[in-house]
């Protein structure tokens, strides 16, 4: 698999897009129909006032964007530093780096928009300012695929830390006084076993959000940024590092998570097709989620007694 990815990464991007148009998109969308029901339900519930044609248009554009993402990730594995800098443009990067240095670190929150994998390129962007970038990831179940994705992500100047180890990593880096910017993809659906999450109206639906990034920002007094991602053209991304707050410890609980939800929603509405609609974001409703949590907590208590 690694050899195949290395070979494909050497192909020009225009050729990979050609494969998307004539092969990958038709297979994924028409033949395999990958998570079509989930995508369609998500779009209908998020845009209840949209016509069927509007939903269909976003749906098709989303699947093209999704297929583009796959080949772009592979292409980025073999792309030069100059090529990546040309395709992933960061704005307000100097201000972002200076604030991160001032507070000894920072938190970046982002969603599954555009090519979020290329955000690891920020590591190369902040290095000249004496700041390092650390991106939090969830380990994949497939060991070989996890190793491959780790290798690809490390190509762009950022370091990686598994989500279960992030607190320990932040404490260790704090002692070394190394300014690190920690990136969190914060639009994941909380697991039923998670006890800390925040409910808010998001895309016309009652939606739970993880608040881990907010908790860490408050604990370490780190400023929080939102990475606003746009896709002006195929194969090109603009990432605007927008400050949400530089005083997280002064805010009421869940305020930062609410800030993130509103900024993410705005980002999605600007270009809805580039968000990851295949994710079953609304698997649980409010009441159903609470019922699942009660069952799991009861099981855990019974296991503890045994």
Secondary structure by P-SEA (a helix, b strand, c coil): caaaaaaaaaccaaaaaaaaaccaaaaaccccccaaaaaaaaaaaacccccaaaaaaaaaaaaaaaaaaaaaaaaaacccaaaaaaaccccaaaaaaaaaaaaccbbbbbccccccccccccccccccccbbbbbbbbbbccaaaaaaaaaaaacccbbbbcccaaaaaaaaaaaacbbbbbbbbccccccccccccccccccccbbbbbaaaaaaaaaabbbbbbbccccccccbbbbbbccccccccccccaaaaaaaaaaaaaaaaacccccccccccccccaaaaaaaaaaaaaaaaaaaac
